[in-house]
Amino acid sequence: MALLLLWILFGLGIFIQLIYLLPIFGKVAFFKSKPESNSENTEGVTVVIAAHNEFKNLKRLIPILFEQDYPNYDVLVINDRSRDRTGRLLEDLMSQYPKLRTVTVKYTPDHVTSKKYALTLGIKVAKNDVILLTDADCIPASDQWIRKMTQPVRNQNMTFSIGYAGYEQQKGFLNRWIQFETLKTALLYLSFAKWKSPFMGVGRNLCYRRSFFMEIKAFKDLWHLEGGDDDLLINRYATGKNTRAVLDADARTISIPKENWKDYFSQKKRHLNINLILGIIWLVWFFVFDFNKEEMNWNDYGWLVISIAYLSIYFY
């Protein structure tokens, strides 16, 4: 009997893996890009970057951003309490790039986290309604980044578009681990988004509308949480009808990875806490609202699958 039970559990595990590998992950694995329509809407886009002591990264990033092949955009850098030469650098760069704008944050209220506060101030004064977020240590993979990442919001009437944000390849085991972990996480959230069940995104490559952000007061009830300016926002407001995953290689961003384990674990501590919170929320949702239904359909089990995905990321 015990042996039979083990075989049943083994078979169940294989079945679940096949579901992930073929139907779910297959949406990403077998993706083929489609040519864009000739009637493209070139609505204005504002690239928003929250920067804290990012002198070195901004010096590299800003000139690259102004090489983008898109006719109607500007760049807004939020100088979040920087103590290095970020402020002076931005002043010099604004004289070179007329479409570069800055907002300076001099303090953060006690009851909010700094990045959410900085992003809110910046998005509030953004010139355009289409907001494209990235970080100061990120580089667009091509000069088509703005065009590709914002296309669902501009031309398909979407509220969100979520993209892939990878890391530079370097030597060493830590970098290989970061590459694997990043790909695994992206495979989960991009695959579920392609199945019209988006549950997270990353702020290094994320697009949404300013009007929506301001209307819903996007960080309401999230101010006190460390992180969550991207994944919790998507988890709360993104749906299969208002969100698209952008898988085009030209729409990627590439970030500078952590180079030592101390910095890596410091970064992951914040991310893992968010995954635990989300996993518990969706698990409770499933058992309270769906499990007690007289008749459940396969969509109801989606909340359980999403919960397991978050908890597996946390405990992996």
Secondary structure, DSSP 8 states (H G I E B T S, - for coil): -HHHHHHHHHHHHHHHHHHIIIIITHHHHT-------SS-----EEEEEEESS-HHHHHHHHHHHTT-S-SSEEEEEEEES--SSHHHHHHHHHHH-TTEEEEEE----TTS-HHHHHHHHHHHT-SSSEEEEE-TTEEESSTTHHHHHHHHHHHS--SEEEE-EEE---SSHHHHHHHHHHHHHHHHHHHHHHTT------TTSEEEEHHHHHHHTTTTTTTTSSS-TTHHHHHHH--TTTEEEE--GGG-EEE----SHHHHHHHHHHHHHHHHHHHHHHHHHIIIIITT-SS--TTTHHHHHHHHHHHHHHH-
